[in-house]
Structures are given as structure tokens and as C-alpha cells.
Amino acid sequence: MSLIKILAVSLHICIEIENNILKTLLYDYAKDTLTRKQLCLLYLQIASAGEQRDADFYKLMQRWITNDPDSIIKQLIRR
């Protein structure tokens, strides 16, 4: 599983549940670590992440982000 795929699914879930703080932190992390081409690929993956709602990985990430966003936010702030 690539970092781009993980970020895309996470960002898509944050957009759906309207968690703007986590969404902003994830976008900032992506802009710091990814190249321009990888960012373009990330945006394409975000657009297509909604089609993967039945996948096990999407369900796992959705459960984690909706149940425990505070720990993710803390990790991204300490980075």
C-alpha cells in the first residue's frame, strides 16, 4: 500500500465527515512530503476513493478516523 493511496483514502474520509482540522493537517503533510507529480496523482486518487467504499481498507480507515481522530491530529502536529 503506497503513501499516496493511504493519504487519498484518509483525505476522502475527512472530506466526507467534514473534519477540517485533520484534512488540513493531512494536506500539509502531503505537500511537504510528495513531489508535484505525486500530488497530482493524490488528487486523482482522492476523486476515485469514493468508489472504494466497500473495500476492507476503506472501512478500516473510516472506523479509525471517525473513532479516534484526536490521536492522528496529535501525531501530525508533533511531526
Wavefront OBJ file of the C-alpha trace (Angstrom):
o trace
v 0.000 0.000 0.000
v 1.502 3.286 -1.029
v 1.547 6.507 0.937
v -0.474 8.198 -1.801
v -3.273 5.644 -1.507
v -3.367 5.924 2.290
v -3.453 9.717 2.142
v -6.132 9.698 -0.564
v -8.455 7.445 1.398
v -7.839 9.399 4.602
v -8.472 12.730 2.922
v -11.620 11.456 1.233
v -12.990 10.281 4.579
v -12.097 13.613 6.214
v -13.930 15.467 3.468
v -16.996 13.243 3.909
v -17.192 13.610 7.684
v -16.207 17.284 7.492
v -13.181 17.038 9.776
v -11.458 20.174 8.513
v -8.619 20.174 11.036
v -7.436 16.687 10.125
v -7.989 17.401 6.425
v -5.773 20.484 6.598
v -3.039 18.655 8.506
v -3.070 15.775 6.014
v -2.904 18.175 3.047
v 0.038 19.981 4.650
v 1.805 16.672 5.265
v 1.217 15.644 1.659
v 2.549 18.953 0.314
v 5.686 18.608 2.439
v 6.495 15.014 1.537
v 5.233 14.467 -2.017
v 6.542 15.796 -5.302
v 4.384 17.785 -7.713
v 3.645 14.705 -9.850
v 2.755 12.686 -6.776
v 0.392 15.451 -5.647
v -1.410 15.263 -8.993
v -1.745 11.524 -8.523
v -3.012 12.114 -4.991
v -5.780 14.396 -6.245
v -6.823 11.748 -8.783
v -6.843 9.093 -6.062
v -8.990 11.309 -3.809
v -11.511 11.725 -6.611
v -11.735 7.973 -7.147
v -11.627 6.954 -3.466
v -15.406 7.131 -3.165
v -15.743 4.130 -5.449
v -13.785 2.016 -2.975
v -16.216 2.375 -0.062
v -16.860 -1.360 0.057
v -13.172 -2.254 0.326
v -11.878 -3.546 3.640
v -9.097 -0.974 3.800
v -11.556 1.914 3.295
v -13.809 0.583 6.064
v -10.850 0.160 8.410
v -9.604 3.701 7.798
v -13.118 5.105 8.153
v -13.562 3.411 11.521
v -10.172 4.661 12.721
v -10.666 8.244 11.550
v -14.202 8.586 12.888
v -13.485 6.906 16.242
v -10.065 8.339 17.080
v -9.198 11.474 15.092
v -7.513 13.073 18.106
v -4.563 10.694 18.111
v -4.000 11.234 14.376
v -4.110 15.003 14.853
v -1.628 14.810 17.730
v 0.790 12.727 15.648
v 0.607 15.163 12.738
v 1.131 18.193 14.985
v 4.176 16.641 16.704
v 5.749 15.804 13.339
l 1 2 3 4 5 6 7 8 9 10 11 12 13 14 15 16 17 18 19 20 21 22 23 24 25 26 27 28 29 30 31 32 33 34 35 36 37 38 39 40 41 42 43 44 45 46 47 48 49 50 51 52 53 54 55 56 57 58 59 60 61 62 63 64 65 66 67 68 69 70 71 72 73 74 75 76 77 78 79
